């Protein structure tokens, strides 16, 4: 654990309770605030007695101070969820932060430089929904997603832009999240959602990653799609702004996953429209409801407005669901393998990080086409 990480966590704890450096110096028995400043900036080591005092003062564990994978302070997460209690969400955020932090730290130890190449969308809070759709289409072309963009998005984000995409075991109610750090951007997706939902959330969170500096999303947002949101009360100014950002994100995702060229390719609706929409959506890797509204809002086939969402949902249920994707991602598991081989992390620690037994972690390496380390 490098000193700067511990210092950053001590600073975050101090600031979380609005405590000054002078006060903390007194608690730790230090002569002045400069000693606290040196600790927080990694210029001075923390003694065992000082660690004990900090643990007692702030009610945290030694693990929270010394685990090199935990993100320090309130890092930048934005969650797509439905009715998840805040305490459960915060607990899962800490777990998710450990995955992202491990990827960042292990790459540093592996001496692997992380990419951080994000295109600019040129969108603002005042942009129209049509502008957002157009930006989604332009991004699909710029990233070279080709036919069926939804199926290539995750791998392209990792390889082209350096965005870590993790398929995770999320608690019920969480569908996805975006995480923005100084040297790493990450997107987490619930691997047990439907394929269409996973792809929609991935595209939605891509918007947040690309526009974080100009339209920072709320830490917690609804997982309901824009075209199905009906506010049940008057919204505050901040809530209206957040809703606007989410609507832009959904429209961007629609253009990204269903660009005009793909709408041309699937052709004109015919026959039983529910069956056609369901089959076409499956072909594109998107939801039938999402495809319906994309075709309606693009003014191609406005008559599809009359198709009931309940009928589409039932048709989707009859088609069944595909198996969930592999846990985490190839780049994440590859980073862990390299760290094991380099002696930067033990097999037991890797198992605790991933919640996988030794054999399961080895099998996952093979599933991702990686050479299985002898330790596994």
Residue pairs with C-beta under 8 A, 6 or more apart in sequence:
1 66
1 67
1 68
2 42
2 68
3 42
3 43
3 44
3 45
3 46
4 41
4 42
5 42
5 68
5 72
6 39
6 42
6 46
6 65
6 66
7 39
7 40
7 41
7 42
7 46
8 40
8 42
8 72
8 73
9 64
9 65
9 70
9 72
9 73
10 24
10 39
10 40
10 46
10 54
10 65
11 40
11 72
11 73
12 72
12 73
12 74
13 54
13 58
13 60
14 20
14 21
14 24
14 36
14 40
15 73
16 73
16 74
17 58
20 33
21 33
21 36
21 37
21 40
22 32
22 33
22 36
24 33
24 36
25 31
25 32
25 33
25 35
25 36
27 53
27 57
28 35
28 36
28 50
28 53
28 54
29 53
30 36
35 44
38 44
39 45
39 46
39 50
46 54
51 62
51 65
51 66
54 60
54 65
55 61
55 62
55 65
63 70
64 70
67 98
68 101
68 105
69 98
69 99
69 101
69 102
69 105
69 353
70 94
70 97
70 98
70 101
71 97
71 98
71 100
71 101
71 181
75 97
75 179
75 181
76 179
76 180
76 181
76 212
76 216
77 93
77 96
77 97
77 177
77 178
77 179
77 219
78 177
78 178
78 179
78 205
78 208
78 217
78 218
78 219
78 220
78 221
79 89
79 93
79 174
79 176
79 177
79 219
79 220
79 221
80 174
80 175
80 176
80 177
80 201
80 204
80 205
80 221
80 222
80 223
81 89
81 173
81 174
81 175
81 220
81 221
81 222
81 223
82 173
82 175
82 222
82 223
82 224
83 173
84 171
84 172
84 173
84 174
86 220
88 171
89 174
89 220
92 170
92 171
92 174
93 177
96 168
96 177
96 179
96 188
97 179
98 353
99 166
99 168
99 188
99 328
99 332
99 353
100 164
100 166
100 179
100 181
100 184
100 186
102 336
102 353
103 164
103 184
103 186
103 332
103 335
104 114
104 181
104 183
104 184
106 335
106 336
106 338
106 339
106 344
106 345
107 113
107 114
107 335
109 339
109 342
109 344
110 335
110 338
110 339
110 342
110 344
112 335
112 338
114 162
114 183
114 184
115 161
115 162
116 161
116 162
116 183
116 184
116 185
117 160
117 161
117 162
118 161
118 185
118 209
118 210
119 139
119 142
119 161
119 210
120 210
121 135
121 139
121 207
121 210
121 211
121 252
122 135
123 131
123 132
123 135
123 211
123 214
123 215
123 248
123 252
124 214
124 215
125 214
125 215
125 241
125 244
125 245
125 248
127 135
127 248
129 247
129 248
129 251
129 297
130 251
132 207
132 248
132 249
132 251
132 252
132 255
133 251
133 252
133 254
133 255
133 297
133 298
134 255
135 252
135 255
136 203
136 207
136 251
136 252
136 253
136 254
136 255
136 256
136 257
136 259
137 255
137 256
137 259
137 260
139 206
139 210
139 252
139 255
139 256
140 149
140 255
140 256
140 257
140 259
141 259
143 153
143 156
143 157
143 160
143 161
144 156
144 160
145 152
145 153
145 156
145 256
146 152
147 262
147 265
148 262
148 283
148 284
148 285
149 256
149 257
149 258
149 259
149 262
150 199
150 202
150 203
150 257
150 284
150 285
150 286
151 199
151 285
153 199
153 202
153 203
153 206
153 256
153 257
154 165
154 202
154 329
157 163
157 165
157 187
157 202
157 206
158 164
158 165
158 329
158 331
161 185
162 184
162 185
163 185
163 186
163 187
163 206
163 209
164 184
164 185
164 186
164 187
164 329
164 331
164 332
165 186
165 187
165 189
165 202
165 329
166 186
166 187
166 188
166 189
166 328
166 329
166 332
167 189
167 191
167 198
167 324
167 325
167 326
167 327
167 328
167 329
168 188
168 189
168 190
168 191
168 327
168 328
169 191
169 192
169 327
169 355
170 188
170 190
170 191
170 192
174 190
175 189
175 190
175 193
175 197
175 201
175 223
176 187
176 188
176 189
176 190
176 198
176 201
176 202
176 204
176 205
176 223
177 187
177 188
177 205
178 185
178 186
178 187
178 205
178 208
178 209
178 212
178 217
179 185
179 186
179 187
179 188
180 208
180 209
180 212
185 209
187 202
187 205
187 206
187 209
189 198
189 201
189 202
189 205
190 197
190 198
190 201
191 198
191 324
191 325
191 327
192 324
193 201
194 287
194 316
194 321
195 285
195 321
195 322
196 281
196 282
196 285
196 286
196 287
196 288
196 290
196 316
197 287
198 325
199 257
199 285
199 286
200 225
200 253
200 257
200 286
200 287
200 290
201 223
203 252
203 253
203 256
203 257
204 249
204 250
204 252
204 253
206 252
206 253
206 256
207 248
207 249
207 252
207 253
208 215
208 217
208 249
211 245
211 248
215 245
215 248
217 242
217 245
217 246
217 249
218 242
218 245
221 242
221 246
222 229
222 246
225 250
225 289
225 290
226 246
226 247
226 249
226 250
226 251
227 250
227 289
227 293
227 297
228 289
228 309
229 243
229 246
229 247
231 243
235 243
254 290
254 293
254 294
254 297
257 284
257 285
257 286
257 290
258 284
258 286
258 290
258 291
258 294
260 298
262 284
263 294
263 295
263 298
263 300
266 280
266 283
266 284
268 301
269 276
269 277
269 295
269 301
269 304
270 276
273 304
273 307
274 307
274 311
274 312
274 315
275 315
277 288
277 291
277 292
277 304
277 307
277 312
277 315
278 288
278 312
278 315
278 316
278 319
280 291
281 287
281 288
281 290
281 291
281 316
282 319
284 291
286 294
287 316
288 312
288 313
288 315
288 316
289 309
289 312
289 313
292 304
292 307
292 309
292 312
295 301
295 304
296 302
296 304
296 305
326 364
326 367
326 368
327 354
327 356
327 364
328 354
328 364
330 368
330 369
330 370
333 361
333 364
333 365
333 368
333 370
334 368
334 370
336 345
336 350
336 353
336 354
336 361
337 365
337 370
337 371
337 373
339 345
339 350
340 346
340 347
340 350
340 373
340 375
340 376
341 373
345 353
347 358
347 361
347 375
347 376
350 361
351 357
351 358
351 361
354 361
356 364
358 376
359 376
361 376
362 372
362 373
362 376
365 371
365 372
365 373
365 376
366 372
